[in-house]
Amino acid sequence: MAYVVIDKSYLEGVSSDRIKSLCHKHVVLMPDVLFYELMTTSESSRKRCFKKLPNINNPVELIPNVGSLRQFELNTHQPCTPLYYRRLRIRFIFNKKLMTDAFQFTHVQLKSIQQRQQLVSQNTKSFFQLAMMVPCFFPHLNGVPWSDFPRVIQEAKREVATNVETVREIYARLLEYDAPPNAVKADVIDPNWAHFRWVQIRVIYSLNLLLKYQGQLPINVSKSFWRKIEHEMLDTEYVILGALAGALASKDERILENYLLVRPDGLVFKS
């Protein structure tokens, strides 16, 4: 039995029988980011996804977002793993109306979603700011001919994926910019910590953005650009949580590629 983080591409992309089998054989962890995506997706997509889950108490285990896991680590100075221990310890069953046309958001729910969207917007800007800082951590990227740039980016990603000290050094640099009073020291964190995986995977995604935009991230950006950056930021949540859990169910090839880069030993469910 494994503790498996599931994403929207998997829940939406495989059969109901496959979802029920996964829930029966393993403990499926539904992260906060997935619930958010289900609440903000189209009605047809939401119905399709909720219909696939077993109609029982606690068909999945709900786990908080990465920000909450990092706050837990700040409060306790202990790693957040195993993720199963961070689940919401409640008994619940999903509202059956979520599977029908009858579901309507209440005023309280709409306000909660709006607040969550504002938080996502803030996290997206923070994600982009880190991407703009990444060249500071890899000064050898400056001046690299474009013909060599993809290779150098890949080397930097492998370094971040495999070298604990590199991630700790970047984390220490980030603390110089903005350190909370109860910050966890750099030499303490390792791959079992949300702080470690947050730095590691966000830097990898930032390197991907540098490659995508040929080493120059745009300064003047459009709404379409921000939507793409938001999508990238939400994807990092799945990769971070999957890396912490050691098992990820996804049909998104880019998510799986980044997950396996940092967890080559991790379990993958994609069909």
C-alpha positions as CSV (number, residue, x, y, z in Angstrom):
1,M,0.0,0.0,0.0
2,A,1.2,3.5,-0.9
3,Y,0.2,7.0,0.0
4,V,-0.5,8.5,-3.4
5,V,-1.0,12.2,-4.2
6,I,-3.5,12.6,-7.0
7,D,-3.8,15.5,-9.5
8,K,-6.7,16.7,-11.7
9,S,-5.3,15.3,-14.9
10,Y,-5.4,11.8,-13.4
11,L,-8.8,12.1,-11.8
12,E,-10.3,13.5,-15.0
13,G,-8.4,11.4,-17.4
14,V,-8.8,7.8,-16.2
15,S,-11.9,5.6,-15.8
16,S,-14.1,5.5,-12.7
17,D,-13.1,1.9,-12.2
18,R,-9.4,2.9,-12.2
19,I,-10.0,5.6,-9.6
20,K,-12.0,3.2,-7.3
21,S,-9.2,0.6,-7.7
22,L,-6.6,3.1,-6.7
23,C,-8.6,4.2,-3.7
24,H,-9.1,0.5,-2.7
25,K,-5.5,-0.6,-3.0
26,H,-3.8,2.6,-1.7
27,V,-4.4,5.6,0.5
28,V,-5.2,8.4,-2.0
29,L,-4.2,11.9,-0.8
30,M,-6.3,14.7,-2.3
31,P,-4.3,17.9,-1.9
32,D,-5.9,21.3,-1.3
33,V,-4.7,22.4,-4.7
34,L,-6.8,19.7,-6.4
35,F,-9.9,20.6,-4.4
36,Y,-9.4,24.2,-5.4
37,E,-9.1,23.2,-9.1
38,L,-12.3,21.2,-8.8
39,M,-14.1,24.1,-7.3
40,T,-13.0,26.5,-10.0
41,T,-13.2,24.3,-13.0
42,S,-16.2,23.9,-15.4
43,E,-19.4,22.3,-14.0
44,S,-19.1,19.4,-16.5
45,S,-15.5,18.7,-15.4
46,R,-16.4,19.0,-11.7
47,K,-19.3,16.5,-12.1
48,R,-17.2,14.1,-14.1
49,C,-14.4,14.1,-11.5
50,F,-16.6,13.7,-8.3
51,K,-18.6,10.9,-9.9
52,K,-15.5,8.8,-10.2
53,L,-14.7,8.8,-6.4
54,P,-16.1,6.0,-4.2
55,N,-19.4,6.9,-2.6
56,I,-18.2,6.2,0.9
57,N,-16.9,8.1,4.0
58,N,-13.4,9.5,3.4
59,P,-13.0,8.2,-0.2
60,V,-9.7,10.1,-0.1
61,E,-7.7,11.8,2.6
62,L,-7.5,15.6,2.4
63,I,-4.1,17.1,2.9
64,P,-3.3,20.9,3.2
65,N,-1.4,23.0,0.8
66,V,2.4,23.4,0.7
67,G,2.2,26.8,2.5
68,S,0.4,25.1,5.4
69,L,3.0,22.4,5.6
70,R,5.8,24.9,5.6
71,Q,4.0,26.7,8.4
72,F,3.8,23.5,10.4
73,E,7.6,23.1,10.0
74,L,8.2,26.7,11.1
75,N,6.0,26.1,14.2
76,T,7.5,22.7,15.2
77,H,11.0,22.8,13.5
78,Q,10.2,19.2,12.4
79,P,9.7,17.9,8.9
80,C,6.1,17.6,7.7
81,T,6.5,14.0,6.6
82,P,4.9,11.5,6.6
83,L,2.2,13.5,4.7
84,Y,-0.5,11.1,5.9
85,Y,0.0,12.5,9.4
86,R,-0.8,16.0,8.1
87,R,-4.2,14.9,6.8
88,L,-7.4,16.6,8.0
89,R,-8.6,14.3,10.7
90,I,-12.3,14.5,10.0
91,R,-14.9,12.1,8.7
92,F,-16.7,13.4,5.6
93,I,-18.5,12.4,2.5
94,F,-18.6,14.7,-0.6
95,N,-21.9,16.4,-1.3
96,K,-23.7,14.2,-3.8
97,K,-25.0,17.4,-5.6
98,L,-21.4,17.9,-6.7
99,M,-22.1,15.1,-9.2
100,T,-25.2,16.7,-10.6
101,D,-26.5,19.9,-12.2
102,A,-28.2,20.7,-8.9
103,F,-25.1,21.9,-7.1
104,Q,-24.9,25.7,-6.4
105,F,-22.3,27.5,-4.4
106,T,-23.5,29.2,-1.3
107,H,-22.5,32.8,-0.6
108,V,-20.0,31.6,2.0
109,Q,-18.5,29.2,-0.4
110,L,-18.2,31.8,-3.1
111,K,-16.5,34.2,-0.7
112,S,-14.1,31.4,0.4
113,I,-13.3,30.6,-3.3
114,Q,-12.6,34.3,-3.9
115,Q,-10.3,34.5,-1.0
116,R,-8.5,31.4,-2.2
117,Q,-8.1,32.9,-5.7
118,Q,-6.5,36.0,-4.1
119,L,-4.1,33.8,-2.3
120,V,-3.3,31.9,-5.5
121,S,-2.7,35.2,-7.3
122,Q,-0.2,36.3,-4.5
123,N,1.6,32.9,-4.7
124,T,1.8,33.2,-8.5
125,K,3.6,36.6,-8.2
126,S,5.9,35.1,-5.5
127,F,6.6,32.2,-7.9
128,F,7.4,34.6,-10.7
129,Q,9.7,36.7,-8.5
130,L,11.7,33.6,-7.6
131,A,12.0,32.8,-11.3
132,M,13.4,36.3,-11.9
133,M,16.0,35.7,-9.1
134,V,17.2,32.3,-10.4
135,P,20.1,33.7,-12.5
136,C,21.6,35.0,-9.3
137,F,21.9,31.5,-8.0
138,F,23.5,30.3,-11.3
139,P,25.8,33.1,-12.5
140,H,27.3,30.8,-15.1
141,L,24.1,31.0,-17.0
142,N,24.9,34.6,-17.9
143,G,26.6,34.9,-21.3
144,V,26.0,31.3,-22.4
145,P,25.5,31.1,-26.1
146,W,21.9,30.1,-27.0
147,S,23.2,26.9,-28.7
148,D,24.5,25.8,-25.3
149,F,21.7,27.2,-23.2
150,P,19.4,24.1,-23.1
151,R,22.3,21.9,-22.1
152,V,23.4,24.2,-19.3
153,I,19.9,24.6,-18.0
154,Q,19.5,20.8,-17.9
155,E,22.7,20.5,-16.0
156,A,21.5,23.1,-13.5
157,K,18.3,21.2,-13.0
158,R,20.1,17.9,-12.4
159,E,22.3,19.7,-9.9
160,V,19.3,21.0,-8.0
161,A,17.5,17.6,-8.2
162,T,20.4,15.6,-6.9
163,N,22.6,17.8,-4.6
164,V,21.2,18.5,-1.2
165,E,23.9,21.1,-0.5
166,T,23.0,23.1,-3.6
167,V,19.3,23.3,-2.4
168,R,20.4,24.3,1.1
169,E,22.7,27.0,-0.3
170,I,19.9,28.5,-2.4
171,Y,17.5,28.3,0.7
172,A,20.1,30.1,2.8
173,R,20.4,32.9,0.1
174,L,16.6,33.2,0.1
175,L,16.7,33.7,3.9
176,E,19.0,36.6,3.4
177,Y,16.2,38.3,1.5
178,D,13.2,37.4,3.7
179,A,13.6,35.3,6.8
180,P,10.8,34.8,9.3
181,P,11.7,35.1,13.0
182,N,11.4,31.3,13.5
183,A,13.1,30.3,10.3
184,V,14.4,26.8,10.0
185,K,18.2,26.8,9.5
186,A,19.5,25.7,6.1
187,D,21.7,22.9,7.4
188,V,18.7,21.2,9.0
189,I,16.4,20.8,6.0
190,D,16.6,17.7,3.7
191,P,14.3,16.0,1.2
192,N,11.8,15.1,4.0
193,W,11.0,18.8,4.5
194,A,8.4,20.8,2.6
195,H,10.9,23.8,2.8
196,F,13.5,21.7,1.0
197,R,11.1,20.5,-1.7
198,W,9.6,23.9,-2.1
199,V,13.0,25.5,-2.9
200,Q,14.1,22.5,-5.0
201,I,11.1,22.2,-7.2
202,R,10.3,25.9,-7.6
203,V,13.9,26.5,-8.7
204,I,13.6,23.7,-11.3
205,Y,10.4,25.2,-12.6
206,S,12.1,28.6,-12.7
207,L,14.9,27.1,-14.8
208,N,12.2,25.6,-17.1
209,L,10.8,29.1,-17.6
210,L,14.3,30.5,-18.4
211,L,14.6,27.9,-21.0
212,K,11.1,28.5,-22.4
213,Y,11.7,32.2,-22.7
214,Q,15.3,31.8,-24.0
215,G,17.0,33.2,-20.9
216,Q,15.0,36.4,-20.7
217,L,11.8,36.4,-18.7
218,P,9.5,39.1,-20.0
219,I,9.1,42.3,-18.0
220,N,5.8,43.6,-19.4
221,V,3.4,40.7,-19.2
222,S,-0.2,40.1,-20.3
223,K,-3.1,38.4,-18.5
224,S,-2.5,35.3,-20.7
225,F,1.1,35.2,-19.4
226,W,-0.1,35.4,-15.8
227,R,-2.6,32.5,-16.4
228,K,0.3,30.4,-17.7
229,I,2.5,31.3,-14.7
230,E,-0.4,30.4,-12.3
231,H,-0.8,27.0,-14.0
232,E,2.9,26.4,-13.6
233,M,2.7,27.5,-9.9
234,L,-0.2,25.1,-9.2
235,D,1.7,22.3,-10.9
236,T,4.6,22.8,-8.5
237,E,2.2,22.0,-5.6
238,Y,1.5,18.5,-7.0
239,V,5.2,17.8,-7.7
240,I,6.2,19.0,-4.2
241,L,3.6,16.9,-2.5
242,G,4.3,13.9,-4.7
243,A,8.0,14.2,-3.8
244,L,7.2,14.3,-0.1
245,A,4.8,11.3,-0.4
246,G,6.9,9.3,-2.7
247,A,3.9,8.4,-5.0
248,L,2.0,10.5,-7.6
249,A,-1.0,9.8,-9.8
250,S,-0.9,12.0,-12.9
251,K,-1.3,12.0,-16.6
252,D,0.5,15.3,-17.1
253,E,3.8,14.4,-18.7
254,R,5.5,17.6,-17.6
255,I,4.4,17.1,-14.0
256,L,5.7,13.5,-14.1
257,E,9.0,14.5,-15.7
258,N,9.7,17.0,-12.9
259,Y,8.5,14.6,-10.2
260,L,10.8,11.8,-11.4
261,L,13.7,14.2,-11.7
262,V,13.6,14.7,-7.9
263,R,12.2,11.3,-7.0
264,P,13.6,8.8,-9.5
265,D,12.7,6.1,-6.8
266,G,9.1,7.4,-6.6
267,L,6.0,5.5,-7.6
268,V,4.0,6.7,-10.6
269,F,0.4,6.0,-11.6
270,K,-0.5,7.3,-15.0
271,S,-3.0,4.9,-16.5
